[in-house]
Amino acid sequence: MSRVKRGTKRRRRHNKILALASGYYGRKSTTYRAAAEQVRRSLAHAYKGRKLRKRDFRRLWIVRINAAARLHGMRYGELIHLMKKAGVQLDRKVLANIAVNDPDGFARIVSLVAKVG
């Protein structure tokens, strides 16, 4: 079997990892071994973070809707239940946006839903 020297292939692979590690502190941005370990960890955290972000936003929307609903004498759970009963199909993102930016519109939604319940 012939001898294989991995000069350019290895260099390209290492440079790709080091480019991802630019901006890291200390040896993690300069030496391949430390950079590879940190990049692997960083990519894992980034993947996990993309999943957690969806959860975090949903929690934020629920908190905002609950706060706005309580100003009108209703709990979050009651509001969502009555909205389903009334056939109002607004998702939590839109409803939270209305609650923050258009309190009068949110009040109209609550009064419309309260009539059904």
C-alpha positions as CSV (number, residue, x, y, z in Angstrom):
1,M,0.0,0.0,0.0
2,S,1.3,3.4,-0.9
3,R,2.0,6.1,1.6
4,V,-0.6,8.9,2.2
5,K,0.4,12.3,3.2
6,R,-2.6,14.3,4.4
7,G,-1.2,17.8,3.9
8,T,-4.0,19.7,2.1
9,K,-6.9,17.7,3.3
10,R,-5.9,17.9,6.9
11,R,-5.1,21.6,6.6
12,R,-8.6,22.4,5.1
13,R,-10.4,20.4,7.8
14,H,-8.4,22.1,10.5
15,N,-8.9,25.5,9.0
16,K,-12.7,24.9,8.8
17,I,-12.8,24.1,12.5
18,L,-10.5,27.1,13.4
19,A,-12.7,29.4,11.4
20,L,-15.7,28.3,13.4
21,A,-13.7,28.8,16.6
22,S,-12.6,32.4,15.8
23,G,-13.6,34.7,18.6
24,Y,-13.2,32.1,21.3
25,Y,-10.9,32.9,24.3
26,G,-7.4,31.6,24.5
27,R,-6.2,28.3,23.1
28,K,-9.7,27.4,22.1
29,S,-9.3,29.8,19.1
30,T,-5.8,28.9,18.1
31,T,-5.0,25.2,18.6
32,Y,-6.9,22.6,16.6
33,R,-7.5,20.1,19.4
34,A,-9.0,22.6,21.9
35,A,-10.9,24.4,19.1
36,A,-12.4,21.1,17.8
37,E,-13.7,20.2,21.3
38,Q,-15.2,23.6,21.9
39,V,-16.8,23.8,18.4
40,R,-18.3,20.4,19.0
41,R,-19.8,21.6,22.3
42,S,-20.9,24.9,20.8
43,L,-22.7,23.3,17.9
44,A,-24.5,20.9,20.4
45,H,-25.6,23.9,22.5
46,A,-26.7,25.8,19.4
47,Y,-28.9,22.8,18.3
48,K,-30.4,22.5,21.8
49,G,-30.9,26.3,21.9
50,R,-33.0,26.3,18.7
51,K,-35.3,23.8,20.3
52,L,-35.5,25.6,23.6
53,R,-36.2,29.0,21.9
54,K,-39.6,27.7,20.7
55,R,-40.5,26.7,24.3
56,D,-39.3,30.0,25.7
57,F,-41.4,32.1,23.3
58,R,-44.5,30.1,23.9
59,R,-44.0,30.6,27.7
60,L,-43.6,34.4,27.1
61,W,-46.7,34.6,25.0
62,I,-48.7,32.7,27.7
63,V,-47.5,35.1,30.4
64,R,-48.4,38.1,28.3
65,I,-51.9,36.8,27.5
66,N,-52.5,35.9,31.1
67,A,-51.5,39.3,32.3
68,A,-53.8,41.0,29.8
69,A,-56.7,38.6,30.5
70,R,-56.5,39.3,34.2
71,L,-56.9,43.0,33.6
72,H,-60.3,42.0,32.2
73,G,-61.2,39.7,35.1
74,M,-60.4,36.4,33.4
75,R,-57.7,33.8,33.7
76,Y,-55.6,32.5,30.8
77,G,-57.0,29.0,30.9
78,E,-60.6,30.4,30.9
79,L,-59.8,32.7,28.0
80,I,-58.3,29.9,25.8
81,H,-61.2,27.6,26.6
82,L,-63.8,30.2,25.8
83,M,-61.9,31.1,22.6
84,K,-62.0,27.5,21.4
85,K,-65.7,27.3,22.4
86,A,-66.5,30.5,20.4
87,G,-64.5,29.4,17.4
88,V,-62.0,32.2,17.6
89,Q,-58.8,30.8,15.9
90,L,-56.0,33.1,17.0
91,D,-52.7,31.4,18.0
92,R,-50.9,32.5,21.1
93,K,-48.3,34.5,19.2
94,V,-50.9,36.7,17.5
95,L,-53.0,37.0,20.7
96,A,-49.9,38.1,22.8
97,N,-49.1,40.6,20.1
98,I,-52.6,42.0,20.2
99,A,-52.5,42.1,24.0
100,V,-49.3,44.1,24.0
101,N,-49.8,46.4,21.0
102,D,-53.6,46.8,20.9
103,P,-55.3,46.6,24.3
104,D,-58.6,47.8,22.9
105,G,-58.6,45.0,20.4
106,F,-57.8,42.5,23.1
107,A,-60.7,43.9,25.2
108,R,-63.0,43.4,22.2
109,I,-61.8,39.8,21.9
110,V,-62.4,39.1,25.6
111,S,-65.9,40.7,25.5
112,L,-66.8,38.7,22.4
113,V,-65.6,35.5,24.0
114,A,-67.2,36.2,27.4
115,K,-70.7,36.4,25.7
116,V,-70.3,32.8,24.5
117,G,-69.3,31.5,27.9
